[in-house]
Amino acid sequence: MPALSRKRFTVFDAFNYTGLLLLSVSIIYPIVYLVCLSLSTREGLASGGASAAVLLWPQGFTSEAYAAFFKTTYLYTGYLYTIGRTVVGTVAGVFLMAMTAYALSKKIPLKKTFTFYFIFTMFFTGGLIPTFILIKSLGLLNNPLVYVLAPPFLFNSFYILILRNFFLTIPDSLDESAKIDGASEWKTFFHIIVPLSAPAIATISLWVAVAHWNSWFDSLIYVQSLDKQVIQVLIRKLVIEQSQMLMASTIGFANMDSVPTAESIKAAGILITMIPIVCVYPFIQKYFVQGVVMGAVKG
């Protein structure tokens, strides 16, 4: 039997590996930089020429930036609303979108009309001002319910079409067998369709959850009370607006040498905000390829 020939390492492979290596570095290094910057001392950063001295390791070592961040005003209410909107918004949004997609995957009257409507709204929307007027008319201004009910989180046409395409890959015989055995539409959906569609639903759930976690613009324009805004608005104030709360958080330090720099506090805040959603990703990542590919191949 002839020996199996080894695959040759081609120039194309070299470009692929180089590109993937550079892409990985571009993703990982900003996180490493934030960790190093958040742990660096004021004295260490000053001796090396501000934050430019931080490359792959901290300049000095202190955790005061994290302590200062946890003293910032409205931090805990911001986390409460962010976690609440992520959990409630993801469950409600995925449930409604899955139900809509399931209906569009079946033979219902005006199916093409409904499908066209959803595709049309993917490209043409009312815009910010009509949406703001709608939210105001519904009495959702300065109301935390706006985090769940405001578009596009509760109803996203693109996600509906992906789920619909995935549902179309499930044989109709399963649905028909369940109905012959006396199962209702609800029972068929929850006991047959949902378990078989776990990859697609898990993928959409992560997309919706990440969108909720990172969202800040809706909180900024629809909610005026600072104690009802999400954590991302607080991070935005830290990173962009250089607000007074950053200075207020450092008042409690008796020794100025122990006071962390503004850049260190920003880095600590970004890391603390980013870690929870990053921890969720590995548990759902295994569903991504199957969920996205099977949801995209069938029209």
C-alpha positions as CSV (number, residue, x, y, z in Angstrom):
1,M,0.0,0.0,0.0
2,P,1.5,3.4,-1.0
3,A,2.3,5.7,1.9
4,L,0.0,8.6,2.3
5,S,1.6,11.7,0.9
6,R,2.0,14.7,3.2
7,K,0.2,17.8,2.2
8,R,2.6,20.4,1.0
9,F,2.8,23.7,2.8
10,T,2.0,26.2,0.0
11,V,2.4,30.0,-0.3
12,F,-1.4,30.3,0.1
13,D,-1.2,28.5,3.4
14,A,1.6,30.9,4.5
15,F,-0.6,33.9,3.7
16,N,-3.5,32.3,5.5
17,Y,-1.5,31.6,8.7
18,T,0.0,35.1,8.6
19,G,-3.3,36.7,8.2
20,L,-4.9,34.7,11.0
21,L,-1.9,35.5,13.2
22,L,-2.2,39.2,12.6
23,L,-6.0,39.1,13.1
24,S,-5.5,37.2,16.4
25,V,-2.9,39.8,17.6
26,S,-5.2,42.7,16.6
27,I,-7.9,41.2,18.8
28,I,-5.8,40.0,21.8
29,Y,-3.3,42.8,22.1
30,P,-5.9,45.6,23.0
31,I,-7.1,43.4,25.9
32,V,-3.5,42.8,27.1
33,Y,-2.8,46.5,26.8
34,L,-5.9,47.4,28.9
35,V,-4.9,44.9,31.6
36,C,-1.4,46.3,31.7
37,L,-2.6,49.9,31.8
38,S,-5.2,49.2,34.5
39,L,-2.6,47.6,36.7
40,S,0.1,50.3,36.2
41,T,0.9,52.8,38.9
42,R,0.9,56.6,38.4
43,E,4.7,56.7,39.1
44,G,5.4,53.9,36.7
45,L,3.5,55.5,33.9
46,A,5.1,58.9,34.5
47,S,8.6,57.5,34.5
48,G,8.1,55.7,31.1
49,G,6.4,58.6,29.3
50,A,2.7,58.2,30.1
51,S,0.8,55.3,28.7
52,A,3.2,54.8,25.9
53,A,5.5,52.9,28.3
54,V,2.9,50.1,28.6
55,L,3.4,47.5,26.0
56,L,3.3,43.9,27.3
57,W,3.5,44.4,31.1
58,P,2.4,46.9,33.7
59,Q,4.6,49.8,34.8
60,G,4.6,49.1,38.5
61,F,1.6,47.2,40.0
62,T,-1.5,48.5,41.7
63,S,-5.2,47.6,41.8
64,E,-6.3,51.0,42.8
65,A,-7.8,51.7,39.4
66,Y,-10.3,48.9,40.0
67,A,-11.0,50.3,43.5
68,A,-11.6,53.7,42.1
69,F,-13.9,52.4,39.4
70,F,-16.0,50.6,41.9
71,K,-16.5,53.9,43.7
72,T,-18.0,55.7,40.7
73,T,-21.5,57.0,41.0
74,Y,-24.4,54.9,39.6
75,L,-22.1,52.0,38.9
76,Y,-24.3,49.3,40.6
77,T,-27.6,50.7,39.2
78,G,-26.0,50.7,35.8
79,Y,-25.0,47.1,36.2
80,L,-28.4,46.2,37.4
81,Y,-30.2,47.7,34.4
82,T,-27.6,46.2,32.0
83,I,-28.0,42.7,33.4
84,G,-31.7,43.1,33.6
85,R,-32.2,44.2,30.0
86,T,-29.7,41.6,28.7
87,V,-31.6,38.7,30.4
88,V,-35.2,39.9,29.9
89,G,-34.6,41.4,26.5
90,T,-32.8,38.4,25.2
91,V,-35.5,35.9,26.4
92,A,-38.4,38.1,25.1
93,G,-36.7,39.0,21.8
94,V,-35.6,35.5,20.9
95,F,-39.0,34.0,21.9
96,L,-41.0,36.5,19.7
97,M,-38.5,36.2,16.8
98,A,-38.6,32.4,16.9
99,M,-42.4,32.3,17.0
100,T,-42.5,34.6,14.0
101,A,-39.9,32.6,12.1
102,Y,-41.7,29.4,12.8
103,A,-44.9,30.9,11.3
104,L,-43.1,32.1,8.2
105,S,-41.6,28.6,7.7
106,K,-45.1,27.1,7.4
107,K,-47.8,27.3,4.7
108,I,-49.8,30.3,5.9
109,P,-51.9,32.8,4.0
110,L,-50.0,35.9,2.7
111,K,-46.7,34.2,3.6
112,K,-44.8,36.0,0.8
113,T,-46.4,39.3,1.7
114,F,-45.3,39.0,5.3
115,T,-41.8,37.8,4.3
116,F,-41.5,40.8,1.9
117,Y,-42.6,43.1,4.8
118,F,-39.8,41.9,7.0
119,I,-37.2,42.1,4.3
120,F,-38.4,45.7,3.4
121,T,-38.0,46.8,7.0
122,M,-34.4,45.5,7.0
123,F,-33.4,48.2,4.5
124,F,-35.9,51.0,5.2
125,T,-36.7,52.2,8.7
126,G,-38.5,55.2,10.1
127,G,-35.4,56.8,11.4
128,L,-34.4,58.2,14.8
129,I,-37.0,61.0,15.1
130,P,-40.1,59.0,14.2
131,T,-38.8,56.3,16.5
132,F,-38.3,58.8,19.3
133,I,-41.9,60.2,18.8
134,L,-43.2,56.6,18.9
135,I,-41.4,55.9,22.1
136,K,-42.7,59.1,23.6
137,S,-46.3,58.4,22.5
138,L,-46.1,55.0,24.2
139,G,-45.0,56.6,27.5
140,L,-41.7,54.8,27.5
141,L,-39.5,57.9,28.0
142,N,-37.4,57.6,31.1
143,N,-39.0,54.2,31.6
144,P,-36.7,51.1,32.0
145,L,-39.1,49.1,29.8
146,V,-37.8,51.0,26.9
147,Y,-34.6,48.8,27.1
148,V,-36.7,45.8,26.2
149,L,-39.4,47.2,24.0
150,A,-37.5,49.7,21.9
151,P,-36.4,48.6,18.4
152,P,-34.5,46.8,17.1
153,F,-33.9,44.4,20.0
154,L,-37.3,43.0,20.4
155,F,-37.9,42.3,16.8
156,N,-35.0,42.1,14.3
157,S,-36.0,41.1,10.7
158,F,-32.5,39.8,9.9
159,Y,-32.5,37.3,12.8
160,I,-36.1,36.3,11.9
161,L,-35.0,35.3,8.4
162,I,-32.0,33.3,9.7
163,L,-34.3,31.4,12.1
164,R,-36.9,30.9,9.4
165,N,-34.3,29.4,7.0
166,F,-33.1,27.1,9.8
167,F,-36.7,25.9,10.5
168,L,-37.1,25.2,6.8
169,T,-34.3,22.6,7.1
170,I,-36.4,20.5,9.5
171,P,-38.4,17.9,7.7
172,D,-42.1,18.5,7.5
173,S,-42.7,14.8,8.4
174,L,-41.7,15.5,12.0
175,D,-44.3,18.2,12.3
176,E,-46.9,16.1,10.6
177,S,-46.2,13.1,12.8
178,A,-46.6,15.2,15.9
179,K,-50.0,16.5,14.7
180,I,-51.1,13.0,14.0
181,D,-50.2,12.1,17.6
182,G,-52.4,14.9,18.8
183,A,-49.8,17.6,19.5
184,S,-50.9,21.2,19.3
185,E,-48.9,23.9,17.5
186,W,-47.4,25.1,20.9
187,K,-46.4,21.6,21.9
188,T,-44.9,20.9,18.4
189,F,-42.9,24.1,18.6
190,F,-41.5,23.7,22.1
191,H,-41.0,20.0,22.1
192,I,-39.8,19.3,18.6
193,I,-38.8,22.5,16.7
194,V,-37.0,24.3,19.6
195,P,-34.8,21.3,20.6
196,L,-33.8,20.6,17.0
197,S,-33.0,24.3,16.4
198,A,-30.8,24.7,19.4
199,P,-27.7,25.8,17.3
200,A,-29.6,28.6,15.5
201,I,-31.5,29.8,18.7
202,A,-28.3,29.8,20.7
203,T,-26.5,31.8,18.0
204,I,-29.3,34.4,17.8
205,S,-29.5,34.5,21.6
206,L,-25.8,35.4,21.8
207,W,-26.2,38.1,19.1
208,V,-29.1,39.6,20.9
209,A,-27.5,39.4,24.3
210,V,-24.3,41.1,23.1
211,A,-26.3,43.8,21.4
212,H,-28.2,44.4,24.7
213,W,-25.0,44.4,26.7
214,N,-23.1,46.8,24.5
215,S,-26.1,49.1,23.8
216,W,-25.8,52.7,25.2
217,F,-27.4,55.0,22.6
218,D,-31.0,54.1,23.5
219,S,-30.3,54.7,27.2
220,L,-28.8,58.1,26.3
221,I,-31.7,59.4,24.3
222,Y,-34.7,57.7,25.9
223,V,-33.7,57.8,29.6
224,Q,-32.9,61.1,31.4
225,S,-32.4,59.9,35.0
226,L,-28.8,58.9,35.7
227,D,-29.9,56.2,38.2
228,K,-31.8,54.4,35.4
229,Q,-29.1,54.4,32.7
230,V,-27.0,51.3,31.8
231,I,-23.4,50.7,32.6
232,Q,-22.3,51.5,29.0
233,V,-23.4,55.1,29.4
234,L,-21.2,55.3,32.5
235,I,-18.2,53.9,30.5
236,R,-18.9,56.4,27.8
237,K,-18.7,59.2,30.3
238,L,-15.4,57.8,31.5
239,V,-13.9,57.3,28.1
240,I,-15.2,60.2,26.1
241,E,-16.7,63.0,28.3
242,Q,-14.1,63.0,31.0
243,S,-16.9,63.8,33.4
244,Q,-16.6,65.0,37.0
245,M,-17.4,61.5,38.4
246,L,-14.0,60.4,37.4
247,M,-12.4,63.0,39.5
248,A,-14.9,62.4,42.3
249,S,-13.9,58.8,42.4
250,T,-10.3,59.7,43.3
251,I,-11.0,62.0,46.2
252,G,-10.9,59.3,48.8
253,F,-7.2,58.7,48.3
254,A,-5.0,60.3,50.9
255,N,-1.7,59.9,49.1
256,M,-1.6,61.3,45.6
257,D,1.0,58.7,44.6
258,S,-1.6,56.0,45.1
259,V,-4.2,57.8,43.0
260,P,-4.6,55.9,39.7
261,T,-4.4,57.9,36.5
262,A,-7.6,58.6,34.5
263,E,-6.3,56.2,31.7
264,S,-5.9,53.4,34.3
265,I,-9.5,53.9,35.6
266,K,-10.8,53.9,32.0
267,A,-9.0,50.7,31.2
268,A,-10.3,49.0,34.4
269,G,-13.8,50.1,33.6
270,I,-13.7,48.8,30.1
271,L,-12.3,45.4,31.3
272,I,-14.8,45.0,34.1
273,T,-17.7,45.8,31.7
274,M,-16.3,43.5,29.0
275,I,-15.6,40.4,31.1
276,P,-19.1,39.1,31.8
277,I,-20.2,38.9,28.1
278,V,-16.8,37.4,27.1
279,C,-17.3,34.6,29.7
280,V,-20.6,33.7,28.0
281,Y,-19.1,33.3,24.6
282,P,-17.2,30.0,24.9
283,F,-20.3,28.2,26.0
284,I,-22.2,29.1,22.9
285,Q,-19.4,29.4,20.4
286,K,-19.7,25.7,19.4
287,Y,-23.1,26.3,18.0
288,F,-22.0,29.2,15.8
289,V,-20.9,27.4,12.6
290,Q,-23.9,25.0,12.5
291,G,-26.4,27.7,13.5
292,V,-25.2,30.4,11.0
293,V,-24.4,28.2,8.0
294,M,-27.6,26.1,8.1
295,G,-29.7,29.3,8.7
296,A,-28.2,31.0,5.7
297,V,-28.2,28.3,2.9
298,K,-31.9,27.8,2.4
299,G,-33.9,30.6,0.9
